[in-house]
């Protein structure tokens, strides 16, 4: 096989999905460096990744807040 026509592993769709699941929005430079995506597709993917990252972050902080309240309640019940 010719190496020039072979797609790099970090530009494959599966690798981009795994990188999003592992590092979130830090994978966006891989999207923008990908020669297979046109500008419109890059903008759409970036917007989706940023929106999803925002909602996952909001859920995470909400969960931390709930856990903090729960442990404060337990602490007040024990003492």
C-alpha positions in Angstrom: 0.0 0.0 0.0 1.1 3.5 -0.7 1.5 5.6 2.5 0.4 8.8 0.9 -3.1 7.4 0.2 -3.5 5.7 3.6 -5.4 7.7 6.2 -3.6 8.5 9.4 -5.0 6.7 12.4 -5.7 9.9 14.3 -7.9 11.2 11.5 -10.2 8.2 11.4 -13.7 8.8 12.7 -13.4 6.1 15.4 -10.2 7.7 16.8 -12.0 11.1 16.9 -14.9 9.7 18.8 -12.6 7.9 21.3 -10.6 11.1 21.8 -13.8 13.1 22.4 -14.9 10.6 25.0 -11.5 10.7 26.7 -10.5 14.4 26.5 -13.6 16.2 25.4 -13.0 19.5 23.6 -9.3 19.1 23.6 -9.7 16.9 20.5 -10.9 19.9 18.4 -7.4 20.5 16.9 -7.6 17.0 15.4 -10.9 18.0 13.8 -9.5 21.2 12.4 -6.3 19.5 11.1 -8.3 16.7 9.4 -8.1 17.1 5.6 -11.3 15.0 5.1 -13.6 17.6 6.6 -14.6 20.8 4.9 -15.0 24.1 6.8 -18.8 23.7 7.3 -18.4 20.2 8.8 -15.6 21.4 11.1 -17.7 24.2 12.4 -20.7 21.9 13.0 -18.5 19.3 14.8 -16.9 22.0 16.9 -20.3 23.5 17.9 -21.6 20.1 18.8 -18.5 19.2 20.9 -18.6 22.5 22.7 -22.3 22.3 23.5 -22.0 18.7 24.7 -19.0 19.5 26.8 -20.9 22.4 28.4 -23.8 20.1 29.4 -21.6 17.4 30.7 -19.7 19.9 32.8 -22.9 21.4 34.1 -24.2 17.9 35.0 -20.9 17.1 36.7 -21.0 20.2 38.9 -24.6 19.6 39.7 -23.7 16.1 40.8 -20.9 17.4 43.0 -23.3 19.9 44.6 -25.8 17.2 45.4 -23.1 15.0 46.9 -21.9 17.8 49.0 -25.4 18.4 50.3 -25.8 14.7 51.0 -22.6 14.5 53.0 -23.4 17.6 54.9 -26.8 16.1 55.8 -25.0 12.9 56.9 -22.5 14.8 59.0 -25.3 16.7 60.8 -27.1 13.5 61.5 -24.0 11.9 63.0 -23.0 14.8 65.3 
